Amino acid sequence: MIAEERRERILREIVLRGRLEVNDFAERQGLSGMTIRRDLAVLAERGLIRRVHGGAVLPDSADAPATGARAIGSPGRPLATIGLIVPDTGYYFPPVIRGASEAARAAGIRLVLGATNYDAREEASQLARLSANGVDAIMLVTARPRIDDRATWDTIARIGTPVVLVERAVDGAPNALRIDAVRSDHSYGAELAVDHLAERGHRGVGLLCRESATAPWIMDGHARALERWGMDQGAPVVTAPSPRWGDGSTSEVLRRFLDDCLAAGVRAALALPDELAIGLLGIAEERGLRVPEDFAIVAYDDETASLAAVPLTAVAPPKLAVGRRALEMCFRRLEERDETPSQRTTLAPTLVVREST
């Protein structure tokens, strides 16, 4: 590591934490205390830090290292570099990425993005590569939750870089593994949808979900809300497999689902994601059903629900806020290291009411 790179890291440490302890920093960086003390002397001569017993702090003009054209926290000299690994960069995740990016830019942090294409091996590879390249923390949306969790925990423990889990649960992680996490409360989102339909007189609500990490939480919330309202537990609950291009399998699932709802006397449904809700709307209209008079539909995700022929009421997870909060958690972990307890945060979705209910 060249001298100027070391000094940049020293400045980042002091700006992040307010103080640098020579022995602790030298041990974490694999350097000698004498090397760090020489760097501190150079930085003190430049007026960027003030030396104190055992280390260094910001100078009395505390903003000096963080202002100006070559400031720590500017694009040329980011305060920290944080990675964000997502399964893909389409549909659900762009608002999460945008929220993290906006928060990073405001804090003077560089954001590095990676996509795994839902490949657990690529996820492990990217975690290891980002850590080896010296990122300060990583935000991770796991590729295969509840399937490869053990491999994920093992990789996080091995790299030693702070990790914030995004839109995933930390259930089953070893107690010794310090992982922060932030996600949307999808169970609550499903309850919002059922409550909304129940308040409009529906005595049953079907559920149609694409296979996804979100689906189990939505199923839990749906079942809980049906029980709370005393609704018929026989309302259809269907998991739609990932579509196979051009084979019509999704349309057939939608037709059977609607048939089952009507046979059970159910005149309302919650569908995840928007594309299934829009497809269900088309099949209902094809059957001559009026939406919402004969059949009410609530979409889950609210990415394209407003564009349907009958604009769809939708549950909107707080994706932008999740991205922002994840970045803030990384920043706090860097500031406080092991001095702050792990955070496990859920953010509540909202219900956007439109014409389909």
KAKASUL-V840382 format. One line per field, one symbol per residue. ss: DSSP state (a for helix, b for strand, c for the rest). psi: psi as a letter, one per 20 degrees, with the letter a starting at -180 (. if undefined). Layout:
ss->???
psi->???
//
This chain:
ss->ccaaaaaaaaaaaaaaacbbbaaaaaaaacccaaaaaaaaaaaaacccbbbbccbbbbcccccaaacccccccbccbcccbbbbbbcccccccaaaaaaaaaaaaaaccbbbbbbccccaaaaaaaaaaaaaccccbbbbccccccccaaaaaaaaaaaccbbbbbcccccccccccccbbbbbbaaaaaaaaaaaaaaccccccbbbbbccccaaaaaaaaaaaaaaacccccccbbbbccccccccaaaaaaaaaaaaaaaccccbbbbbcaaaaaaaaaaaaacccccccccbbbbbccccaaacccccbbbbccaaaaaaaaaaaaaaaaaaaaaccccbbbbbcbbbccccc
psi->prghgghghgggggggiiqppgggggghikrqhgghhghhgghhhijhrpprpicqrqrhnhigijrrhlqpjrhhmqhrppqopqhrjrehighggggggghgghikqppppqpikkohhhggghggggghjjqhrpppoqgmqjgkgghggggghhhippppppkqqjpiqphioopqqprqnhghghhggggghhijjpjqorpopqprhhghghgghggghgghikroijppopoprpqppjijhghhggghggghghhjjpkqqpppahhhggghgghghhijppojghpqppqoglgjhiiqgoppqqpoqmgghggghgghgggghhgicjiqqqpopppprrpopaii.
//
